[in-house]
């Protein structure tokens, strides 16, 4: 059987599953915070990518970000990396001309200084050694290459939702930027996504920490939590307002997700 991806890693220790992949596919295509996340990642690359350069999506999952990248950068070489085979199959269906790798972000299958840009949405929180992953990204990027990264924010908000999704952590303000500097990056922009939605999000997460349903009921609760906000017009408008603010240089001090853009010297 010819696989649509290159296998370069053992997946025994992956902090994700086919069940979570299916849940991600069901809800993330058009949920307002995921649409805004993908848009922010692409905009974070700016004009740093050559017309026929190379962009790697680390943690590409079902390929929604790869698809958006193809629309924005029609001539680039697209690379997708993930440790879940089900997601890579979906990515191939959606973006058949992307080159896909079943690989570990801490051991990327790329030569030194061969990638022009990296994007990564909600991956690093699954990686036990996120510093090692950042060092690998530095290694693979060309000088002046950018990486746009999104992670869940607020370590004090870690709840059953995060546990169910296999999150190792949520990130404190400035934490990812500090780790990126340690790895050798320059920080271009450090902000948050979902700032205007943060108050109800904060209340919900704090309530969840007080009323943990336990592992057996988490799947139902997580699906319900996502579905409750899916299709929210108010949420979409809030994200558009944030986009307007950030395009004018605003750095949002709190939010649902941390958003950091870095550059290799």
C-alpha positions as CSV (number, residue, x, y, z in Angstrom):
1,X,0.0,0.0,0.0
2,X,1.4,3.4,-1.0
3,X,1.0,5.9,1.8
4,X,0.4,9.6,1.0
5,X,3.1,10.5,3.5
6,X,6.7,9.6,4.4
7,X,7.1,7.7,7.7
8,X,10.2,8.8,9.7
9,X,9.0,8.4,13.3
10,X,7.6,5.9,15.7
11,X,4.1,7.0,16.9
12,X,3.9,4.9,20.1
13,X,4.4,7.9,22.3
14,X,2.1,10.4,20.4
15,X,0.0,12.6,22.7
16,X,-3.0,12.5,20.4
17,X,-5.4,9.9,19.0
18,X,-7.7,9.1,16.1
19,X,-10.7,10.0,18.3
20,X,-9.2,13.5,19.0
21,X,-8.4,13.9,15.3
22,X,-12.1,13.2,14.4
23,X,-13.2,15.7,17.0
24,X,-10.8,18.3,15.7
25,X,-12.0,17.7,12.1
26,X,-15.6,18.0,13.1
27,X,-15.4,21.4,14.8
28,X,-12.3,23.3,13.8
29,X,-12.9,23.9,10.1
30,X,-15.2,26.9,10.6
31,X,-15.1,27.6,14.4
32,X,-14.4,31.3,14.7
33,X,-11.3,31.0,17.0
34,X,-9.8,28.4,14.6
35,X,-10.5,30.5,11.5
36,X,-8.9,33.5,13.3
37,X,-5.9,31.4,14.4
38,X,-5.2,30.2,10.9
39,X,-5.5,33.7,9.5
40,X,-3.3,35.2,12.2
41,X,-0.6,32.5,11.5
42,X,-0.6,33.3,7.8
43,X,-0.5,37.1,8.4
44,X,2.3,36.6,10.8
45,X,4.6,35.4,8.0
46,X,4.1,38.8,6.3
47,X,6.2,39.1,3.1
48,X,9.0,36.9,4.5
49,X,8.3,34.0,2.2
50,X,9.8,33.9,-1.3
51,X,7.4,33.3,-4.2
52,X,8.6,29.7,-4.6
53,X,9.9,29.2,-1.1
54,X,9.1,26.5,1.4
55,X,6.6,26.6,4.3
56,X,6.3,23.8,6.9
57,X,3.1,23.3,8.9
58,X,4.1,21.5,12.1
59,X,1.1,19.6,13.6
60,X,-0.8,19.9,10.3
61,X,-3.6,17.6,11.5
62,X,-6.4,17.4,9.0
63,X,-4.9,20.0,6.7
64,X,-7.1,23.1,7.1
65,X,-4.1,25.4,7.6
66,X,-2.3,23.8,4.7
67,X,-5.3,24.5,2.5
68,X,-5.4,28.1,3.6
69,X,-1.6,28.4,3.0
70,X,-2.1,27.0,-0.5
71,X,-4.6,29.7,-1.2
72,X,-2.4,32.5,0.1
73,X,0.9,31.1,-1.3
74,X,0.0,29.2,-4.5
75,X,3.6,28.7,-5.7
76,X,5.4,27.6,-2.5
77,X,6.4,24.1,-1.6
78,X,4.2,23.1,1.3
79,X,5.4,20.5,3.9
80,X,3.1,19.0,6.5
81,X,4.3,17.2,9.7
82,X,2.2,15.3,12.1
83,X,2.4,12.1,14.3
84,X,-1.2,11.0,13.6
85,X,-1.7,9.0,10.4
86,X,-5.4,9.8,10.2
87,X,-4.8,13.5,10.1
88,X,-2.2,13.1,7.3
89,X,-4.6,11.1,5.2
90,X,-7.1,13.9,5.5
91,X,-4.4,16.5,4.7
92,X,-3.6,14.6,1.5
93,X,-7.2,14.6,0.5
94,X,-7.5,18.3,1.1
95,X,-4.1,19.5,-0.3
96,X,-2.8,16.6,-2.5
97,X,0.3,18.5,-3.6
98,X,1.6,19.1,-0.1
99,X,4.5,16.9,1.0
100,X,3.5,15.1,4.2
101,X,5.7,13.5,6.9
102,X,4.7,11.3,9.8
103,X,7.5,12.8,12.0
104,X,8.3,14.1,15.4
105,X,8.7,17.9,15.7
106,X,11.7,17.3,17.9
107,X,13.4,15.4,15.1
108,X,12.3,17.1,11.9
109,X,13.1,15.3,8.6
110,X,14.6,18.5,7.0
111,X,18.2,19.5,6.4
112,X,19.7,22.6,8.1
113,X,18.6,25.9,6.8
114,X,16.2,24.6,4.2
115,X,12.8,26.0,5.3
116,X,11.7,29.6,4.6
117,X,8.9,29.7,7.1
118,X,7.1,27.6,9.8
119,X,3.6,27.7,11.1
120,X,2.2,25.7,14.0
121,X,-1.2,25.8,15.6
122,X,-1.8,24.1,19.0
123,X,1.1,21.7,18.8
124,X,3.8,22.7,21.3
125,X,1.5,22.2,24.3
126,X,1.4,18.5,23.3
127,X,5.2,18.2,23.3
128,X,6.9,17.2,26.6
129,X,10.1,19.0,25.6
130,X,8.9,22.1,23.8
131,X,12.4,23.7,24.1
132,X,13.8,20.9,22.0
133,X,11.0,21.5,19.4
134,X,11.9,25.2,19.2
135,X,15.6,24.3,18.7
136,X,14.7,22.0,15.8
137,X,12.7,24.8,14.2
138,X,15.7,27.1,14.5
139,X,17.9,24.5,12.9
140,X,15.6,23.9,9.9
141,X,14.8,27.5,9.2
142,X,16.9,29.6,6.8
143,X,18.5,32.8,8.3
144,X,15.7,35.5,8.6
145,X,13.1,32.8,8.3
146,X,10.0,33.3,10.4
147,X,7.9,31.0,12.6
148,X,4.4,31.9,13.6
149,X,3.2,29.9,16.6
150,X,-0.1,29.5,18.5
151,X,-0.5,27.8,21.9
152,X,-3.3,27.7,24.6
153,X,-2.8,30.5,27.1
154,X,-3.2,30.6,30.9
155,X,-1.6,27.9,33.0
156,X,-4.1,28.6,35.8
157,X,-7.0,27.7,33.5
158,X,-5.8,24.1,32.8
159,X,-8.9,21.9,33.2
160,X,-10.5,18.6,32.1
161,X,-10.7,20.0,28.6
162,X,-6.9,20.3,28.4
163,X,-6.4,17.0,30.0
164,X,-8.7,15.3,27.6
165,X,-6.9,16.9,24.6
166,X,-3.5,15.7,26.0
167,X,-2.1,19.1,26.8
168,X,1.1,19.1,28.7
169,X,0.6,22.7,29.6
170,X,-1.0,26.0,28.9
171,X,1.4,28.9,28.5
172,X,1.9,31.9,30.7
173,X,2.2,35.4,29.3
174,X,5.6,35.7,27.6
175,X,6.5,32.1,28.2
176,X,6.7,31.0,24.6
177,X,8.6,34.1,23.6
178,X,11.1,33.5,26.4
179,X,11.6,29.9,25.4
180,X,12.0,31.0,21.7
181,X,14.7,33.4,22.7
182,X,16.5,30.7,24.6
183,X,16.4,28.5,21.4
184,X,18.0,31.3,19.4
185,X,15.1,33.2,17.9
186,X,14.4,37.0,17.8
187,X,10.8,37.8,18.8
188,X,8.9,39.8,16.2
189,X,5.5,39.9,17.8
190,X,4.0,38.5,21.0
191,X,0.3,38.8,21.7
192,X,-2.9,36.8,22.3
193,X,-5.9,35.6,20.2
194,X,-9.4,35.6,21.7
195,X,-8.7,38.6,24.1
196,X,-12.2,40.1,23.6
197,X,-13.7,36.7,24.5
198,X,-11.5,36.2,27.5
199,X,-13.8,37.1,30.3
200,X,-16.5,34.4,29.6
201,X,-13.7,32.0,28.7
202,X,-12.0,32.6,32.0
203,X,-15.2,32.1,34.0
204,X,-15.9,28.9,32.1
205,X,-12.5,27.5,32.7
206,X,-12.5,28.4,36.4
207,X,-15.9,26.7,36.8
208,X,-14.5,23.6,35.0
209,X,-11.6,23.4,37.5
210,X,-14.2,23.3,40.3
211,X,-16.4,20.7,38.7
212,X,-14.2,18.1,37.0
213,X,-16.4,15.4,35.4
214,X,-13.6,12.8,35.4
215,X,-12.1,11.0,32.5
216,X,-15.1,8.9,31.6
217,X,-17.4,11.9,31.0
218,X,-14.9,14.2,29.5
219,X,-15.5,13.3,25.9
220,X,-19.1,14.2,26.0
221,X,-18.4,17.4,28.0
222,X,-15.7,18.5,25.6
223,X,-17.9,18.0,22.5
224,X,-20.7,19.9,24.2
225,X,-18.4,22.8,25.2
226,X,-17.1,23.2,21.6
227,X,-20.6,22.9,20.1
228,X,-22.0,25.6,22.5
229,X,-19.8,28.3,20.8
230,X,-19.7,26.9,17.3
231,X,-21.2,29.3,14.7
232,X,-21.3,32.3,17.2
233,X,-21.7,35.5,15.2
234,X,-20.5,37.5,18.2
235,X,-17.4,35.3,18.4
236,X,-16.6,35.9,14.8
237,X,-17.1,39.7,15.2
238,X,-14.8,39.7,18.2
239,X,-12.1,38.0,16.2
240,X,-12.5,40.5,13.4
241,X,-12.1,43.4,15.9
242,X,-8.9,41.8,17.2
243,X,-7.6,41.4,13.7
244,X,-8.2,45.2,13.1
245,X,-6.4,46.0,16.4
246,X,-3.4,43.8,15.8
247,X,-3.0,45.1,12.2
248,X,-2.4,48.4,13.9
249,X,0.3,47.1,16.2
250,X,-1.8,46.3,19.3
251,X,-0.4,43.6,21.6
252,X,-3.2,42.0,23.5
253,X,-2.1,41.1,27.1
254,X,-4.6,38.2,27.7
255,X,-6.5,35.8,25.5
256,X,-7.6,32.2,24.8
257,X,-4.5,31.5,22.9
258,X,-1.0,32.8,22.8
259,X,0.3,34.1,19.5
260,X,4.0,34.6,18.9
261,X,5.9,35.4,15.7
262,X,9.7,34.8,15.8
263,X,12.6,35.1,13.4
264,X,15.9,33.3,13.0
265,X,18.8,35.7,13.1
